[in-house]
């Protein structure tokens, strides 16, 4: 639980503080959203550059497409792995009874 106490001389100052706090929260939220995409794009271009250096006959734009597809497959694989990990049942404390 969080709490905050704000003491102000008048309502206008109180309202201004709340508006500023709201604006700060919105900026932080937007920055978090931007960071994920920036990291993806940075990784995409870094990996594309490395791939293009090894396959110089392929146009950079085509390399970009190849790596983007590869990254999508990797992400899908990782998501599937997490799903499978969640579905695994721990039977180490189980007892098998033969009838």
C-alpha positions in Angstrom: 0.0 0.0 0.0 1.2 3.5 -0.9 0.1 6.8 0.4 1.1 10.4 -0.1 0.1 13.6 1.8 0.1 16.9 0.0 -0.4 20.1 1.9 -1.3 23.2 -0.1 -2.4 26.7 0.7 -5.2 26.6 -1.9 -7.0 24.3 -4.2 -5.4 25.8 -7.4 -1.9 24.8 -6.2 -3.2 21.3 -5.2 -4.8 20.9 -8.6 -1.5 22.0 -10.3 0.5 19.4 -8.3 -1.9 16.6 -9.3 -1.8 17.6 -13.0 2.0 17.6 -12.8 2.1 14.2 -11.2 -0.3 12.9 -13.9 1.9 14.3 -16.6 5.0 12.7 -15.2 3.2 9.3 -15.0 2.1 9.6 -18.6 5.7 10.4 -19.8 7.1 7.4 -17.9 4.4 5.1 -19.3 5.2 6.4 -22.9 8.9 6.0 -22.4 8.5 2.3 -21.3 6.5 1.6 -24.4 9.1 3.3 -26.6 12.0 1.4 -25.0 10.7 -2.0 -26.0 10.4 -1.1 -29.7 13.8 0.7 -29.6 15.5 -2.4 -28.3 13.8 -4.6 -30.9 14.8 -2.3 -33.7 18.4 -1.9 -32.4 18.7 -5.7 -32.2 17.1 -6.2 -35.6 19.6 -3.8 -37.3 22.6 -5.2 -35.4 21.7 -8.7 -36.4 20.9 -7.7 -40.0 24.3 -5.9 -40.3 26.1 -9.1 -39.1 24.1 -11.2 -41.5 24.6 -8.9 -44.4 28.4 -8.9 -43.8 28.4 -12.6 -44.3 25.9 -12.6 -47.2 27.0 -9.5 -49.2 25.2 -10.6 -52.4 21.9 -10.3 -50.7 20.4 -6.8 -50.6 20.3 -5.2 -47.1 16.5 -4.8 -47.3 16.1 -8.5 -48.0 18.5 -9.3 -45.2 16.4 -7.2 -42.9 13.3 -9.2 -43.9 15.1 -12.5 -43.3 16.3 -11.5 -39.9 12.9 -10.1 -38.9 11.3 -13.4 -39.8 14.0 -15.3 -37.9 13.4 -13.1 -34.8 9.7 -13.7 -35.1 10.2 -17.5 -35.1 12.6 -17.2 -32.1 10.0 -15.1 -30.2 7.2 -17.6 -31.1 9.5 -20.5 -30.0 10.3 -18.7 -26.7 6.6 -18.1 -26.1 5.8 -21.7 -26.8 8.6 -22.8 -24.4 7.1 -20.7 -21.6 3.7 -22.2 -22.3 5.1 -25.7 -22.1 7.1 -24.9 -19.0 3.9 -23.8 -17.3 2.1 -26.9 -18.4 4.7 -29.3 -16.9 3.4 -31.0 -13.8 5.9 -31.8 -11.0 5.4 -35.4 -10.1 8.5 -35.7 -7.9 6.4 -35.8 -4.7 3.9 -38.3 -6.1 3.5 -41.9 -5.1 2.6 -44.5 -7.7 0.2 -47.2 -6.4 0.0 -50.5 -8.3 -3.5 -52.0 -8.1 
